[in-house]
């Protein structure tokens, strides 16, 4: 079986000298010196587990989350037009890898009367933000969790009342339905997100109520892994992927994922999913689809790829470049 790993250049040279059947794919300068990406084995095996990020990859959910935030502010008695409410939120809120960390940081800033740029919040805004968190002696973590649950429940209630709203608030990403159809039933699929299962499932379920034949039916509740499933680790931490492999093997023993190197992950954030995932330790492949044009591109290895959309990815998979390990493996995994 093929295994793709990173190792120090000196270790690679020693193993080759001892007759080890490893092949150098590329080399690069890591934080601890010269490193090499190597492939054990002679064949490029298919992937056994295809994993998708959710927001921005499976669905375009920005409108959905803005809708929930605006409704939450209004439920707290804060009035104003949509833009003013989102501007008020943005003065103290920013994404910090997962919703729990982000909301805790927001509450801390409000209690310290400190904006995201470390300025003192003006009186009129602070009065509104204090109203938002409420006058309570609860610990910050409790306040944050209550706000998260209230925001999520707004989305759940809206989609339960009218599932068709999902087509406007969180439409499917271009090409995702078609792409899911070329993944054989023998290959496991899963969703892994820094969002929570409480956010993901209502959106998936609403899409399936609108279109019961949707390929999103491939994702059962057991195949969705949110921030609460990672035992303290979060995407794109490599330990999150190791946890996913163990959990998926336990849930679906007949579809054993095997090594982390048998995972291909589809995301939309090149910096977070490739660089922060551990450039020198990551062995799973990453394909960035629908990338944010404002993000600075990162250096890719042969187990990574960046494409503008799923349709272009399928075109590249049909005739994979000889230097692209991930395209070659996808060519052997998918029915294209």
C-alpha positions in Angstrom: 0.0 0.0 0.0 1.2 3.5 -0.8 2.0 5.8 2.1 3.0 9.4 1.6 5.0 10.9 4.5 7.4 13.8 5.3 10.9 13.1 6.6 14.1 15.0 7.1 16.3 14.9 4.0 19.1 13.2 5.9 16.8 10.4 7.0 15.6 9.9 3.4 19.2 9.6 2.2 20.0 7.0 4.9 17.0 4.9 4.1 17.7 5.0 0.4 21.3 3.9 1.1 19.9 0.9 3.1 17.8 -0.1 0.1 14.4 1.1 1.3 11.8 1.2 -1.5 10.9 4.9 -1.2 10.6 7.5 -3.9 11.2 11.2 -3.4 8.3 13.3 -4.7 9.6 16.7 -3.9 11.9 18.5 -1.3 11.5 21.7 0.5 13.0 23.8 3.3 11.0 23.2 6.6 11.3 25.0 9.9 13.8 22.5 11.1 15.9 22.3 7.9 15.7 20.4 4.7 12.7 18.0 4.4 11.5 15.6 1.7 8.0 14.4 0.8 8.4 10.7 0.0 6.2 7.9 -1.3 6.5 4.4 0.1 5.5 1.6 -2.3 5.3 1.5 -6.1 1.7 2.2 -6.8 -0.5 5.2 -6.3 -3.5 3.7 -4.5 -7.1 5.0 -4.5 -8.3 7.0 -1.6 -10.6 5.2 0.8 -12.2 8.2 2.6 -13.3 11.4 0.9 -13.9 14.2 3.3 -15.5 17.6 2.7 -15.3 20.8 4.6 -18.9 22.2 4.8 -19.1 26.0 4.7 -17.9 27.3 1.4 -17.2 23.8 0.0 -20.5 21.8 0.2 -22.8 24.9 0.7 -22.4 28.6 0.3 -23.6 29.5 3.8 -22.5 33.1 4.3 -26.0 34.4 3.8 -27.4 31.8 6.3 -25.1 32.8 9.1 -25.6 36.5 8.5 -29.4 35.9 8.7 -29.0 34.1 12.0 -26.8 36.9 13.5 -29.2 39.7 12.5 -32.1 37.8 13.9 -30.2 37.2 17.2 -29.4 40.9 17.6 -33.1 41.7 17.1 -34.3 39.0 19.5 -32.0 40.7 22.1 -33.9 44.0 21.5 -31.3 45.7 19.3 -32.8 47.4 16.3 -31.2 48.8 13.2 -30.9 48.0 9.5 -29.0 44.9 8.4 -25.7 46.6 7.7 -25.6 48.5 11.0 -26.2 45.3 13.0 -23.5 43.4 11.1 -21.1 46.3 11.5 -21.8 46.3 15.3 -21.0 42.6 15.4 -17.9 42.9 13.3 -16.5 45.5 15.7 -16.0 42.8 18.3 -16.3 39.5 16.5 -13.9 37.6 14.2 -13.5 34.0 13.2 -10.9 32.2 15.4 -11.0 28.7 14.1 -14.3 27.5 15.6 -17.5 29.0 16.9 -16.9 28.4 20.6 -13.5 30.2 20.6 -14.9 33.0 18.4 -17.9 33.7 20.6 -15.9 33.5 23.9 -13.5 36.1 22.4 -16.4 38.3 21.4 -17.9 38.2 24.9 -14.5 39.0 26.5 -14.1 42.0 24.2 -17.5 43.3 25.1 -16.9 42.9 28.9 -13.5 44.7 28.5 -15.1 47.3 26.3 -12.5 46.6 23.7 -13.0 46.4 20.0 -11.2 44.0 17.6 -8.6 46.7 16.9 -8.0 47.2 20.6 -9.8 50.5 20.7 -12.3 51.5 23.4 -15.9 50.9 22.2 -17.9 54.1 22.0 -20.7 54.6 24.5 -23.6 54.1 22.1 -22.2 50.8 20.8 -21.2 49.5 24.2 -24.7 50.0 25.5 -26.1 47.9 22.7 -23.4 45.2 23.0 -24.0 44.9 26.8 -27.6 44.4 26.0 -26.6 41.7 23.6 -24.7 39.6 26.1 -27.0 40.5 29.0 -26.3 41.6 32.5 -25.4 38.3 34.2 -22.8 36.9 36.5 -22.4 33.7 34.5 -18.9 32.7 33.4 -17.9 33.9 30.0 -18.0 30.3 28.6 -21.6 29.9 29.7 -22.6 33.3 28.2 -20.9 32.3 24.9 -22.5 28.9 24.8 -26.0 30.4 25.4 -25.5 32.9 22.5 -24.3 30.1 20.2 -27.3 27.9 21.0 -29.7 30.8 20.5 -28.1 31.7 17.1 -28.2 28.1 15.9 -31.8 27.7 17.0 -32.8 30.7 14.9 -31.5 28.8 11.8 -33.1 25.5 12.8 -36.5 27.1 13.4 -36.4 29.0 10.1 -35.5 25.9 8.1 -38.0 23.6 9.9 -40.8 26.1 9.1 -39.8 26.6 5.5 -37.1 24.2 4.2 -37.1 25.9 0.8 -35.3 28.9 2.5 -32.1 26.8 2.3 -31.9 27.4 -1.4 -31.6 31.1 -0.8 -29.7 31.1 2.6 -27.3 28.2 2.0 -27.4 27.1 -1.6 -25.2 24.1 -2.8 -21.8 25.0 -4.0 -21.5 24.8 -7.8 -20.8 21.3 -9.0 -21.0 19.5 -5.7 -24.0 17.4 -6.6 -22.3 16.2 -9.8 -19.0 15.5 -8.0 -20.7 13.4 -5.4 -22.2 11.2 -8.1 -18.7 10.1 -9.3 -17.7 8.8 -5.9 -18.3 5.1 -5.8 -20.5 3.6 -3.1 -17.4 1.6 -2.0 -15.7 4.8 -1.0 -16.7 6.4 2.3 -17.6 10.1 2.4 -17.8 12.4 5.4 -18.2 16.1 6.4 -15.6 17.6 8.7 -16.0 21.1 9.8 -14.8 23.6 12.4 -18.5 24.5 12.6 -20.7 22.3 14.9 -23.0 19.4 14.1 -25.9 21.5 15.3 -25.2 23.9 12.5 -24.5 21.4 9.7 -27.3 18.9 10.1 -30.3 21.3 9.8 -28.9 22.7 6.5 -28.3 19.1 5.1 -31.7 18.0 6.2 -33.4 21.0 4.7 -31.7 20.3 1.3 -32.9 16.7 1.5 -36.5 17.8 2.2 -36.4 20.1 -0.8 -34.7 17.4 -3.0 -35.0 13.9 -1.5 -32.8 12.6 -4.3 -29.9 14.9 -3.6 -26.5 13.4 -3.3 -26.2 15.0 0.1 -28.0 11.9 1.3 -24.5 10.3 1.2 -23.8 12.2 4.4 -25.6 10.5 7.3 -25.5 11.9 10.8 -22.7 9.4 11.6 -20.6 10.9 8.7 -20.7 14.5 10.0 -17.9 15.5 12.3 -18.1 19.0 13.9 -16.0 20.9 16.4 -17.6 19.0 19.3 -16.3 15.6 18.0 -12.6 16.3 17.9 -11.7 15.9 21.7 -10.1 19.3 21.9 -8.6 19.3 18.5 -10.0 21.3 15.6 -9.7 21.3 11.8 -7.2 21.5 10.2 -5.1 20.1 13.1 -3.7 16.7 11.9 -5.0 15.1 15.1 -8.5 15.9 14.0 -7.9 13.8 10.9 -6.4 11.0 13.0 -9.5 11.1 15.2 -11.8 11.1 12.1 -10.1 7.9 10.8 -10.5 6.2 14.1 -14.1 7.3 14.5 -15.0 6.4 11.0 -13.5 3.0 11.2 -15.4 2.4 14.4 -18.7 3.5 12.8 -18.2 1.8 9.5 -15.9 -1.2 10.1 -16.7 -2.5 6.6 -15.2 0.6 5.1 -12.0 0.9 7.0 -10.2 4.1 6.1 -6.8 2.8 7.1 -4.1 5.4 7.3 -4.6 9.2 7.4 -2.7 9.2 4.1 -5.7 7.5 2.5 -7.9 10.6 3.1 -8.4 13.3 0.6 -9.9 16.5 2.1 -11.8 19.1 0.1 -11.8 22.6 1.5 -11.9 26.3 0.4 -9.2 27.9 2.5 -5.7 27.2 1.2 -3.9 28.9 4.1 -5.8 27.1 6.9 -6.3 23.7 5.3 -2.8 23.3 3.8 -0.5 25.4 5.9 -2.1 25.3 9.3 -2.8 21.6 8.8 0.9 20.9 9.3 3.0 21.3 6.2 5.8 19.1 7.6 3.6 16.5 9.3 0.4 16.3 7.2 0.0 13.1 5.2 -3.6 13.5 4.0 -4.2 15.1 0.6 -5.9 18.5 0.3 -7.8 19.9 -2.7 -8.9 23.5 -2.4 -12.1 24.2 -4.4 -13.9 27.6 -4.7 -10.9 29.4 -3.0 -11.2 32.8 -1.6 -9.5 35.1 -4.2 -8.3 37.4 -1.4 -6.3 34.7 0.3 -2.6 34.5 -0.5 -1.7 31.3 -2.3 0.5 28.9 -0.5 3.2 26.6 -1.8 1.7 23.3 -2.9 3.1 19.8 -2.8 2.2 16.9 -5.2 -0.4 15.7 -2.7 -2.3 19.1 -2.9 -4.3 20.9 -5.6 -6.1 24.2 -6.0 -9.0 24.5 -8.5 -11.6 27.1 -9.2 -14.6 24.7 -9.0 -15.6 21.1 -9.0 -16.2 21.0 -12.8 -12.6 22.0 -13.5 -11.4 19.5 -10.9 -13.2 16.7 -12.8 -11.6 17.8 -16.0 -8.1 17.6 -14.5 -8.8 14.2 -12.9 -9.7 12.7 -16.3 -6.2 13.4 -17.5 -4.1 13.7 -14.4 -0.6 15.3 -14.6 2.2 12.8 -14.0 3.6 15.1 -11.3 0.3 15.3 -9.3 -0.1 12.5 -6.8 -3.5 13.7 -5.7 -4.9 13.9 -9.2 -3.5 10.4 -10.0 -5.1 9.0 -6.9 -8.4 10.7 -7.5 -8.4 9.2 -11.1 -8.2 5.8 -9.6 -10.8 6.6 -6.9 -13.6 8.2 -8.8 -15.7 7.0 -11.7 -14.8 9.7 -14.3 
